[in-house]
Structures are given as C-alpha cells and as structure tokens.
C-alpha cells in the first residue's frame, strides 16, 4: 500500500493526476504544494470553498485510487 511520503517524493509524476481531478488548481499552485498534503487540502479549500472535512475526504478518496 502506498503512503503519502511516496506522493511527496514523486510529486512531479502525480501533478497531472491532481490537475485532472481538480482542474482549478494552477501549475503554480501545484509547484507550491510540492506534494504536501496539508498544502493540497488548504489550496482546495481556497479554490473550491470546500469545508475541511470535505477536502480531507476528497483527498483520501483520490489517494486510494493511486497505485
């Protein structure tokens, strides 16, 4: 099973997948996030206006799709 450290370490590979899922994130946003989950969640809250629990759930769901 994958852990979040692997996402951070391979962020460049996952950026396209993130952009596909959350298209309102810019390339600059993705560079600043740099694979950090807390940064991703914060940026999703900012861009989409989601509540913290919704963002956390959405990121969990996305993370489960990764192999």
ROSE-4610 file (N, C-alpha, C; in Angstrom, 1 decimal, always signed):
// ROSE-4610
residu = [X/X/X/X/X/X/X/X/X/X/X/X/X/X/X/X/X/X/X/X/X/X/X/X/X/X/X/X/X/X/X/X/X/X/X/X/X/X/X/X/X/X/X/X/X/X/X/X/X/X/X/X/X/X/X/X/X/X/X/X/X/X/X/X/X/X/X/X/X/X/X/X/X/X/X/X/X/X/X/X/X/X/X/X/X/X/X/X/X/X/X/X/X/X/X/X/X/X/X/X/X/X/X/X/X/X/X/X/X/X/X/X/X/X/X/X/X/X/X/X/X/X/X/X/X/X/X/X/X/X/X/X/X/X/X/X/X/X/X/X/X/X/X/X/X/X/X/X/X/X/X/X/X/X/X/X/X/X/X/X/X/X/X/X/X/X/X/X/X/X/X/X/X/X/X/X/X/X/X/X/X/X/X/X/X/X/X/X/X/X/X/X/X/X/X/X/X/X/X/X/X]
num = [1/1/1/2/2/2/3/3/3/4/4/4/5/5/5/6/6/6/7/7/7/8/8/8/9/9/9/10/10/10/11/11/11/12/12/12/13/13/13/14/14/14/15/15/15/16/16/16/17/17/17/18/18/18/19/19/19/20/20/20/21/21/21/22/22/22/23/23/23/24/24/24/25/25/25/26/26/26/27/27/27/28/28/28/29/29/29/30/30/30/31/31/31/32/32/32/33/33/33/34/34/34/35/35/35/36/36/36/37/37/37/38/38/38/39/39/39/40/40/40/41/41/41/42/42/42/43/43/43/44/44/44/45/45/45/46/46/46/47/47/47/48/48/48/49/49/49/50/50/50/51/51/51/52/52/52/53/53/53/54/54/54/55/55/55/56/56/56/57/57/57/58/58/58/59/59/59/60/60/60/61/61/61/62/62/62/63/63/63/64/64/64/65/65/65/66/66/66/67/67/67]
x = [+0.8/+0.0/+0.9/+0.5/+1.2/+1.0/+2.0/+1.9/+2.1/+1.8/+1.8/+3.3/+4.2/+5.6/+6.0/+5.4/+5.7/+5.1/+3.9/+3.3/+4.2/+4.7/+5.6/+6.9/+7.5/+8.7/+8.6/+7.4/+7.1/+6.1/+6.1/+5.1/+5.0/+6.1/+6.0/+5.2/+5.3/+4.5/+3.0/+2.7/+1.3/+0.6/+1.4/+0.8/-0.3/+0.0/-1.0/-2.3/-2.2/-3.4/-4.2/-3.5/-4.1/-4.8/-4.1/-4.7/-6.0/-5.9/-7.1/-8.3/-8.0/-9.0/-9.6/-8.7/-9.0/-8.5/-9.2/-8.7/-8.5/-9.1/-9.0/-7.6/-6.8/-5.5/-4.6/-3.8/-2.9/-1.5/-0.7/+0.6/+1.4/+1.2/+1.9/+1.4/+0.1/-0.4/+0.3/+0.3/+0.9/+2.4/+3.1/+4.5/+4.7/+3.8/+3.8/+3.4/+2.5/+2.0/+3.1/+3.9/+5.1/+4.8/+3.6/+3.3/+2.9/+2.9/+2.5/+0.9/+0.5/-1.0/-1.7/-1.1/-1.8/-1.9/-0.8/-0.9/-1.9/-2.0/-3.1/-4.4/-4.7/-6.0/-6.3/-5.4/-5.6/-5.9/-5.2/-5.4/-6.8/-7.2/-8.5/-9.6/-9.4/-10.4/-10.5/-9.3/-9.3/-10.0/-9.6/-10.1/-11.6/-12.0/-13.3/-14.3/-13.8/-14.6/-15.2/-14.5/-14.9/-14.6/-15.4/-15.1/-14.0/-13.3/-12.1/-12.4/-13.5/-13.8/-14.1/-14.7/-15.0/-13.6/-12.8/-11.5/-10.7/-10.6/-9.9/-10.5/-11.8/-12.4/-12.1/-12.2/-11.9/-10.4/-9.5/-8.1/-7.9/-8.5/-8.5/-8.9/-10.1/-10.6/-9.7/-9.1/-8.1/-6.9/-6.4/-5.2/-5.4/-6.6/-7.0/-6.9/-7.1/-7.0/-5.6/-4.6/-3.2/-2.7/-1.8/-1.1/+0.3]
y = [-1.2/+0.0/+1.3/+2.3/+3.5/+4.4/+5.1/+6.1/+7.5/+8.5/+9.9/+10.3/+9.8/+10.1/+9.8/+8.8/+8.4/+9.5/+10.0/+11.1/+12.3/+12.6/+13.8/+13.6/+12.4/+12.1/+12.0/+11.7/+11.6/+12.6/+13.8/+14.8/+15.1/+15.2/+15.6/+14.6/+13.3/+12.3/+12.4/+12.9/+12.9/+14.2/+15.2/+16.6/+16.5/+15.7/+15.6/+15.0/+14.0/+13.3/+14.3/+15.1/+16.1/+17.1/+17.6/+18.6/+18.1/+16.8/+16.2/+16.1/+15.8/+15.7/+17.1/+18.0/+19.4/+20.4/+20.6/+21.5/+22.9/+23.4/+24.8/+25.1/+24.1/+24.3/+24.7/+25.7/+26.1/+25.4/+25.5/+24.9/+25.5/+26.8/+27.5/+26.9/+26.7/+26.1/+24.7/+23.9/+22.6/+22.6/+23.6/+23.8/+24.1/+25.0/+25.4/+24.3/+23.5/+22.4/+21.4/+21.1/+20.2/+18.9/+18.4/+17.0/+17.0/+18.2/+18.2/+18.2/+17.2/+17.0/+18.2/+18.8/+20.0/+21.1/+21.3/+22.4/+22.1/+20.9/+20.5/+20.7/+20.3/+20.5/+22.0/+22.8/+24.2/+24.9/+24.5/+25.1/+24.7/+23.4/+23.0/+23.8/+24.0/+24.8/+26.2/+26.8/+28.1/+28.2/+27.3/+27.3/+26.9/+25.9/+25.4/+25.8/+26.3/+26.7/+25.6/+24.4/+23.3/+23.4/+22.7/+22.6/+21.6/+21.8/+21.0/+19.5/+19.0/+17.6/+17.1/+17.9/+17.5/+17.4/+18.3/+18.3/+17.1/+16.8/+15.7/+14.4/+14.3/+13.1/+12.9/+14.0/+14.0/+13.6/+14.1/+13.8/+12.3/+11.8/+10.4/+9.5/+9.9/+9.2/+9.2/+10.3/+10.4/+9.5/+9.6/+8.9/+7.4/+6.9/+5.5/+5.0/+5.9/+5.5/+5.3/+5.8/+5.7/+4.3/+3.9/+2.6/+2.8]
z = [+0.0/+0.0/+0.0/-0.7/-0.8/+0.4/+0.8/+1.8/+1.2/+2.0/+1.5/+1.2/+1.9/+1.6/+0.1/-0.4/-1.8/-2.8/-2.4/-3.2/-3.2/-2.0/-1.9/-2.7/-2.6/-3.3/-4.8/-5.3/-6.7/-7.2/-6.6/-6.9/-8.3/-9.0/-10.4/-11.2/-10.9/-11.5/-11.2/-10.0/-9.6/-10.0/-10.3/-10.6/-11.7/-12.7/-13.8/-13.3/-12.5/-11.9/-11.1/-10.3/-9.4/-10.3/-11.3/-12.2/-12.9/-13.3/-13.9/-12.9/-11.7/-10.7/-10.2/-10.0/-9.5/-10.5/-11.6/-12.7/-12.3/-11.3/-10.9/-10.3/-9.9/-9.4/-10.5/-10.4/-11.4/-11.3/-12.3/-12.2/-11.1/-10.9/-9.8/-8.4/-8.3/-7.1/-6.8/-7.9/-7.8/-7.4/-7.9/-7.6/-6.1/-5.6/-4.2/-3.3/-3.7/-2.9/-2.7/-3.7/-3.7/-3.0/-3.1/-2.6/-1.1/-0.5/+0.9/+1.0/+1.7/+1.9/+2.5/+3.5/+4.2/+3.2/+2.3/+1.4/+0.3/-0.1/-1.1/-0.6/+0.6/+1.3/+1.4/+1.8/+2.0/+0.7/-0.4/-1.7/-2.2/-2.0/-2.4/-1.7/-0.4/+0.3/-0.2/-0.6/-1.1/-2.5/-3.4/-4.7/-4.9/-4.1/-4.3/-3.2/-2.1/-1.0/-0.2/-0.3/+0.5/+2.0/+2.8/+4.2/+4.4/+5.5/+5.8/+5.8/+6.3/+6.3/+4.9/+4.0/+2.6/+1.9/+2.1/+1.4/+1.9/+3.1/+3.6/+3.1/+3.0/+2.4/+0.9/+0.2/-1.2/-1.5/-0.7/-0.9/-0.5/+0.5/+0.9/-0.3/-0.9/-2.0/-3.2/-3.5/-4.6/-4.3/-3.1/-2.7/-2.8/-2.5/-2.6/-4.1/-5.0/-6.4/-7.0/-6.2/-6.7/-6.5/-7.4/-7.3/-7.5]
